[in-house]
Amino acid sequence: MGAGNDHEPDCHEGIAQESAIDKLPNRLKQSLILVMYRGMKYQDAAESLGIPVGTVKSRVHTAVARLQAALRGRLRNAVALGT
């Protein structure tokens, strides 16, 4: 999967992403999943979680930043190991 197509994520990327998401604190994970994976609007996610919309935006931003950092770190390690 993904061997001939640079735009198609391979299985390892999906597993790494899921693993990184699982390691997020629940408060960040909940907001991220509702907005980014379930497609909820920030306002709807805020109402669902019972928190202000600004808090949802902040948590999604923080979650995305942490995921980017975690996945960048894994990429650096993979390159250093030659995998």
C-alpha positions, 0 to 999 in steps of 0.5 A: 500500500502506498509503494507506487503512490507518494500521495497514499499513506502507507500502513506504517504512517497510519499506525504511527499516527494512531499511536501518537493520537492515543498518547495525547491527553484525553482532553486534547484527544476528545476535541481533536477527534470531534473536530478533525475526524468526525467533522464537527464544527468548533461550536458543536464540539464545544457544546458536546463537551460542555466547554467554551469554543475557544477552549476547543480551538486551543485544544485542537491546535495543541493536539495538532502541534503535538502530533506534528512534533511526535511524527517528525521525531519518528521520521527523524529516527527512521531516517537515522536508522535507515528504515 
